[in-house]
Amino acid sequence: MRRFLFAIGLTGFLTVFLAGLAQAGVFKIPEEGATAISIDVPDSWNPNVSDDSIDTASPDRAVFFWLTVEKEADVAAVKAEALKALTRNGLKIDLAGVKESTSAFAGIDSTEWVYSATDNGQPRTVKIRATALGNNRFIQLAQWGPQAAFDKHAAALTKIFASVKAVGK
């Protein structure tokens, strides 16, 4: 009987423990402010959060992204800031081959730019998105990695980005 009760107790403990490991973090960015965004990122993506941004990588470190709230004049300035940061980090981005599209992000109209790039001689895809929150504040999303990795992690990325919500707007 003791073994049986021990087995049930151990099973319960492991269930709760493993469920805790599988939970994702919900982050509010910026942490203070009238209008912010929230995003739900799985712990396996090892999110790094600061006052106004989150950056993370897929578990295999093939796809990277950051999401931040920026104060800029317009979407072109948001894109320019992201491009500067990405090139400072070593990406060589083909600016001439950009593909631009519009769609909803966090329930708000947004613009996305997709570029071909290289990193240490390896081909990469770069995606930058700007979403207006109002009062010259924008959500800036930058993603990069090999296209095959974007394809591999498409379901997880879709779920993560579908979790983005404007809070306090």
Backbone bond lengths (Angstrom), bond angles and torsions (degrees), N, CA, C in turn:
res aa  C-N    CA-C-N  psi(-1)  N-CA   C-N-CA  omega(-1)  CA-C   N-CA-C  phi
1 M - - - 1.435 - - 1.540 110.06 -
2 R 1.352 116.61 -39.32 1.464 119.56 179.00 1.520 111.07 -61.60
3 R 1.331 115.28 -42.96 1.466 118.92 178.91 1.521 110.82 -60.84
4 F 1.311 115.28 -41.48 1.464 120.40 179.95 1.534 110.15 -62.28
5 L 1.327 117.37 -48.10 1.460 121.26 179.57 1.531 110.92 -64.98
6 F 1.336 116.85 -39.10 1.457 120.34 176.79 1.524 110.59 -62.43
7 A 1.332 117.11 -43.89 1.468 121.58 179.41 1.523 110.83 -61.76
8 I 1.335 117.59 -41.73 1.467 121.01 178.62 1.532 109.88 -65.79
9 G 1.319 116.61 -44.11 1.461 120.75 179.03 1.515 111.88 -62.55
10 L 1.327 116.47 -44.22 1.457 121.10 179.42 1.528 110.25 -64.47
11 T 1.312 117.54 -41.82 1.463 121.68 178.78 1.524 110.14 -61.65
12 G 1.327 116.51 -44.11 1.465 120.54 178.30 1.513 112.02 -62.00
13 F 1.326 116.13 -45.81 1.462 120.88 179.05 1.524 110.91 -60.19
14 L 1.328 117.74 -47.64 1.461 121.32 -179.49 1.526 111.63 -63.00
15 T 1.326 116.59 -38.41 1.464 120.38 178.67 1.520 110.41 -61.57
16 V 1.323 116.90 -48.30 1.467 120.98 179.49 1.526 110.47 -65.58
17 F 1.330 117.66 -43.53 1.454 121.85 -179.15 1.522 111.17 -62.30
18 L 1.326 117.69 -48.39 1.458 121.26 -178.42 1.520 111.52 -68.05
19 A 1.331 117.53 -35.43 1.462 120.32 176.36 1.521 109.78 -63.51
20 G 1.315 116.61 -38.42 1.461 120.76 177.44 1.518 111.84 -63.50
21 L 1.313 117.18 -37.95 1.462 120.34 178.18 1.519 111.86 -68.59
22 A 1.325 117.22 -32.27 1.450 121.22 -176.36 1.521 112.64 -80.33
23 Q 1.337 118.37 -13.96 1.445 120.52 -178.02 1.515 110.56 -67.70
24 A 1.303 113.78 145.80 1.447 119.48 177.20 1.515 109.02 -98.11
25 G 1.310 114.97 159.99 1.450 119.83 176.90 1.513 110.40 -91.48
26 V 1.319 117.32 140.66 1.453 122.19 172.40 1.519 106.16 -106.02
27 F 1.309 115.90 122.24 1.450 121.64 -174.14 1.516 109.87 -116.30
28 K 1.330 117.02 141.40 1.452 123.31 176.10 1.519 107.28 -109.30
29 I 1.345 116.32 127.22 1.457 121.65 -175.75 1.531 108.58 -131.09
30 P 1.311 123.94 128.56 1.452 121.99 -14.75 1.521 110.09 -66.20
31 E 1.303 115.33 160.67 1.458 119.98 -176.24 1.527 110.91 -65.15
32 E 1.314 117.18 -31.28 1.465 122.77 176.74 1.521 107.32 -115.48
33 G 1.312 117.11 150.87 1.455 119.71 175.55 1.507 112.02 133.95
34 A 1.323 115.30 154.40 1.458 121.17 -176.62 1.524 111.47 -68.93
35 T 1.326 116.84 -44.45 1.452 120.24 178.49 1.523 108.08 -115.58
36 A 1.290 115.47 121.81 1.459 120.47 -179.86 1.525 107.46 -136.70
37 I 1.299 115.78 -179.00 1.459 121.42 174.16 1.518 108.06 -126.37
38 S 1.310 115.44 153.01 1.461 119.86 171.98 1.518 107.29 -120.62
39 I 1.317 115.13 150.61 1.461 122.03 179.86 1.519 107.73 -145.34
40 D 1.315 116.00 142.29 1.454 123.12 -179.39 1.530 107.86 -109.09
41 V 1.345 116.86 110.70 1.463 122.27 -176.16 1.528 109.25 -119.17
42 P 1.338 117.65 127.93 1.469 119.59 178.46 1.532 111.54 -60.78
43 D 1.310 116.34 144.23 1.464 121.26 178.35 1.522 112.17 -57.33
44 S 1.332 117.25 -31.15 1.464 120.65 -178.77 1.530 112.39 -64.76
45 W 1.332 116.90 -15.61 1.463 121.37 176.66 1.531 111.18 -88.33
46 N 1.329 118.51 1.68 1.469 124.03 177.04 1.529 113.29 45.83
47 P 1.332 117.73 61.24 1.466 119.56 -178.71 1.528 112.67 -66.73
48 N 1.329 115.05 140.29 1.465 123.36 173.71 1.516 107.03 -112.55
49 V 1.326 117.28 121.28 1.455 121.86 -174.80 1.518 110.22 -115.04
50 S 1.335 115.52 136.01 1.459 121.53 171.51 1.529 107.02 -121.37
51 D 1.312 116.87 -171.64 1.456 120.11 -177.85 1.523 113.39 -58.73
52 D 1.337 117.02 -36.85 1.457 118.80 -173.64 1.525 114.74 -127.47
53 S 1.338 118.30 12.58 1.462 118.80 179.81 1.526 111.82 -157.23
54 I 1.322 112.94 166.26 1.460 121.56 172.48 1.520 106.16 -134.79
55 D 1.314 116.94 135.96 1.463 120.20 172.57 1.516 107.92 -130.40
56 T 1.311 114.81 148.35 1.453 119.73 -173.81 1.522 110.72 -161.16
57 A 1.320 115.23 171.16 1.462 122.25 178.61 1.518 109.02 -139.80
58 S 1.312 115.12 152.16 1.459 119.72 175.65 1.530 108.56 -59.96
59 P 1.329 117.75 158.69 1.471 119.97 -178.71 1.536 113.62 -54.53
60 D 1.337 117.88 -31.32 1.465 120.62 178.65 1.535 112.36 -90.56
61 R 1.330 116.89 5.41 1.466 124.97 178.80 1.524 112.72 58.19
62 A 1.335 115.95 34.87 1.458 120.64 178.92 1.528 112.29 -97.68
63 V 1.325 117.67 -33.42 1.464 122.72 179.46 1.524 107.96 -117.34
64 F 1.320 115.02 133.84 1.456 121.33 179.85 1.522 108.59 -122.16
65 F 1.328 116.48 150.38 1.457 119.48 170.08 1.515 110.78 -153.88
66 W 1.320 114.20 156.46 1.452 121.11 167.85 1.512 107.73 -131.01
67 L 1.299 114.59 151.94 1.454 123.00 177.10 1.521 105.93 -133.96
68 T 1.323 116.29 128.16 1.453 120.17 -177.02 1.514 110.29 -143.74
69 V 1.312 116.52 163.89 1.449 122.11 171.71 1.522 106.31 -107.19
70 E 1.333 115.64 122.53 1.462 122.34 -175.52 1.525 110.21 -115.80
71 K 1.312 116.56 147.38 1.460 121.64 170.49 1.520 105.96 -103.80
72 E 1.312 116.52 109.82 1.472 122.67 -177.75 1.521 109.16 -140.57
73 A 1.329 116.40 168.80 1.458 121.74 -179.26 1.534 112.44 -72.88
74 D 1.339 115.89 -38.04 1.469 119.76 -176.60 1.531 109.73 -163.63
75 V 1.348 115.92 179.83 1.472 119.76 -177.10 1.522 111.51 -64.90
76 A 1.333 117.90 -31.70 1.468 120.08 178.66 1.530 110.43 -62.50
77 A 1.321 117.38 -39.16 1.468 120.76 178.51 1.526 111.03 -68.16
78 V 1.329 117.58 -35.95 1.473 121.57 176.88 1.526 109.43 -62.40
79 K 1.338 115.72 -46.14 1.472 120.82 178.49 1.523 110.58 -61.86
80 A 1.325 117.65 -44.69 1.465 121.49 -178.71 1.526 111.24 -61.34
81 E 1.324 117.93 -41.89 1.470 121.27 178.64 1.528 111.13 -63.34
82 A 1.326 116.79 -42.02 1.469 120.38 178.96 1.531 110.40 -64.48
83 L 1.322 116.89 -44.23 1.468 120.19 179.42 1.523 111.41 -61.15
84 K 1.339 117.49 -41.87 1.470 120.55 177.81 1.520 110.95 -60.47
85 A 1.332 116.25 -45.66 1.471 120.07 -178.47 1.522 111.06 -64.55
86 L 1.312 117.34 -41.76 1.467 120.77 -179.26 1.521 111.46 -66.52
87 T 1.328 118.16 -40.13 1.463 119.54 179.16 1.526 110.88 -71.22
88 R 1.342 117.71 -32.50 1.473 119.94 174.47 1.524 110.71 -61.90
89 N 1.331 116.39 -28.98 1.464 120.94 -179.97 1.524 112.40 -88.15
90 G 1.331 118.07 10.25 1.454 120.87 171.49 1.517 116.90 101.44
91 L 1.310 119.01 -4.84 1.464 119.77 178.12 1.522 110.20 -75.52
92 K 1.324 116.30 136.25 1.462 121.91 173.54 1.525 105.50 -104.02
93 I 1.330 115.78 109.76 1.461 122.21 -170.82 1.518 110.12 -103.63
94 D 1.344 116.36 130.98 1.459 123.28 176.31 1.528 107.74 -82.28
95 L 1.329 116.61 96.27 1.461 121.48 -176.36 1.528 112.46 -70.40
96 A 1.335 117.21 -25.42 1.469 120.62 -177.10 1.527 112.22 -72.97
97 G 1.309 117.34 -28.24 1.468 120.10 -175.20 1.518 114.36 -93.55
98 V 1.324 118.94 25.87 1.461 122.27 -175.42 1.535 111.71 -68.39
99 K 1.324 114.74 142.87 1.464 122.06 173.08 1.522 106.38 -117.47
100 E 1.325 117.53 123.42 1.459 122.54 -177.60 1.521 109.92 -110.43
101 S 1.336 115.60 139.54 1.461 120.44 175.88 1.524 109.29 -146.72
102 T 1.307 115.74 163.91 1.458 121.13 176.27 1.519 108.80 -124.10
103 S 1.319 114.91 144.88 1.464 121.20 177.52 1.520 107.44 -166.65
104 A 1.318 116.36 172.66 1.462 120.46 178.16 1.526 109.81 -80.75
105 F 1.322 115.32 142.06 1.460 122.83 173.92 1.516 105.78 -142.21
106 A 1.302 117.60 127.29 1.465 122.80 -175.29 1.527 110.45 57.91
107 G 1.340 115.88 29.69 1.452 120.99 179.10 1.518 114.21 76.26
108 I 1.327 117.41 13.10 1.464 123.16 -176.39 1.528 108.07 -127.95
109 D 1.341 117.38 142.94 1.465 120.40 175.80 1.518 109.87 -57.90
110 S 1.328 116.20 139.23 1.461 120.61 -179.86 1.521 110.18 -145.55
111 T 1.319 114.93 165.64 1.460 122.04 177.13 1.519 108.02 -117.94
112 E 1.334 115.72 136.47 1.465 120.99 176.98 1.518 109.17 -123.86
113 W 1.336 114.78 138.99 1.453 122.51 175.84 1.521 107.83 -118.78
114 V 1.337 116.74 133.07 1.466 121.78 179.54 1.527 107.72 -120.00
115 Y 1.333 114.98 129.17 1.460 122.56 -176.78 1.521 110.31 -124.96
116 S 1.326 115.66 153.32 1.457 121.91 165.30 1.523 106.60 -88.56
117 A 1.315 116.22 146.20 1.467 120.60 -178.67 1.520 108.97 -152.13
118 T 1.323 114.74 172.95 1.466 120.65 171.59 1.523 108.17 -132.74
119 D 1.307 114.57 149.61 1.459 122.49 176.14 1.521 106.19 -136.85
120 N 1.335 116.56 115.69 1.469 121.46 -174.81 1.519 111.41 52.92
121 G 1.330 116.05 40.09 1.454 121.75 177.74 1.522 114.97 79.52
122 Q 1.320 118.19 -2.70 1.463 122.34 -179.08 1.531 109.96 -98.14
123 P 1.351 117.71 138.68 1.462 119.86 -179.50 1.536 111.92 -67.06
124 R 1.313 114.39 140.95 1.463 121.78 179.08 1.525 109.09 -137.84
125 T 1.311 114.85 156.95 1.456 122.14 170.11 1.519 106.37 -109.88
126 V 1.328 116.27 135.92 1.458 122.62 177.58 1.528 107.48 -119.66
127 K 1.337 115.50 130.68 1.463 121.28 177.10 1.518 108.06 -124.71
128 I 1.320 115.68 130.23 1.467 121.75 177.24 1.521 107.16 -125.40
129 R 1.328 116.27 134.95 1.461 121.19 179.47 1.521 108.78 -129.74
130 A 1.340 115.88 140.14 1.461 122.15 175.43 1.525 108.40 -126.45
131 T 1.329 115.20 128.97 1.460 122.36 -179.27 1.522 108.22 -129.67
132 A 1.338 117.10 121.92 1.468 121.67 -177.78 1.520 111.32 -76.17
133 L 1.336 115.84 127.47 1.461 121.94 174.81 1.526 111.39 -98.25
134 G 1.319 118.27 -14.17 1.462 123.47 -176.05 1.513 110.47 105.85
135 N 1.352 115.93 160.28 1.462 121.90 -179.38 1.521 112.30 53.95
136 N 1.334 116.92 40.86 1.471 123.24 -179.68 1.524 113.35 57.55
137 R 1.320 117.07 29.54 1.461 121.33 175.13 1.527 107.44 -111.92
138 F 1.337 114.97 138.14 1.460 121.47 -174.65 1.521 110.60 -135.67
139 I 1.323 115.07 147.15 1.461 120.39 165.63 1.522 105.43 -82.63
140 Q 1.317 116.51 128.40 1.462 121.78 174.29 1.523 107.19 -114.85
141 L 1.323 116.39 122.46 1.458 122.62 176.50 1.515 107.80 -119.10
142 A 1.321 116.97 125.10 1.459 121.98 176.13 1.523 107.83 -124.81
143 Q 1.338 116.10 131.86 1.471 122.37 179.40 1.528 108.20 -131.72
144 W 1.327 116.68 147.00 1.449 119.46 174.96 1.521 110.13 -155.53
145 G 1.328 113.65 153.03 1.458 121.80 178.99 1.515 109.63 158.76
146 P 1.316 117.58 177.42 1.468 120.85 176.27 1.538 110.18 -67.40
147 Q 1.312 116.54 145.12 1.466 119.38 -179.38 1.533 111.26 -58.20
148 A 1.321 117.57 -37.36 1.469 120.43 178.71 1.535 111.04 -60.45
149 A 1.323 116.92 -35.73 1.466 120.54 178.61 1.527 110.73 -71.14
150 F 1.339 117.41 -37.60 1.466 119.59 174.53 1.526 109.67 -60.08
151 D 1.327 116.25 -42.78 1.468 120.35 178.46 1.523 110.90 -63.26
152 K 1.330 116.95 -44.54 1.463 121.79 -179.11 1.528 111.54 -61.64
153 H 1.321 117.25 -39.11 1.467 121.96 -175.53 1.532 112.94 -101.11
154 A 1.327 116.81 15.27 1.472 120.76 -175.24 1.528 112.33 -56.21
155 A 1.316 118.31 -44.96 1.467 120.58 -178.06 1.528 111.18 -63.75
156 A 1.329 117.01 -44.08 1.467 120.35 179.88 1.524 110.71 -66.17
157 L 1.338 117.75 -44.16 1.461 120.94 179.15 1.523 111.17 -62.53
158 T 1.323 116.38 -41.99 1.467 120.08 178.19 1.520 110.54 -59.98
159 K 1.317 117.07 -44.06 1.463 121.17 179.84 1.533 111.03 -65.83
160 I 1.323 117.41 -44.51 1.468 121.16 179.62 1.526 109.75 -60.38
161 F 1.335 117.27 -50.13 1.456 120.25 -175.15 1.526 112.23 -72.59
162 A 1.330 117.25 -26.13 1.472 119.74 174.60 1.524 110.68 -69.30
163 S 1.335 117.48 -20.74 1.472 120.97 -179.19 1.528 112.41 -80.57
164 V 1.337 118.27 -11.50 1.465 120.93 -177.68 1.531 109.43 -68.89
165 K 1.317 115.33 127.99 1.468 122.02 -178.97 1.517 109.29 -135.40
166 A 1.322 115.63 144.38 1.453 120.90 171.44 1.533 106.90 -80.34
167 V 1.327 116.80 130.39 1.462 122.77 -177.24 1.516 107.92 -115.45
168 G 1.315 117.19 129.38 1.454 120.73 175.91 1.505 114.09 79.81
169 K 1.339 116.59 17.41 1.473 119.69 -179.01 1.494 110.06 -91.45
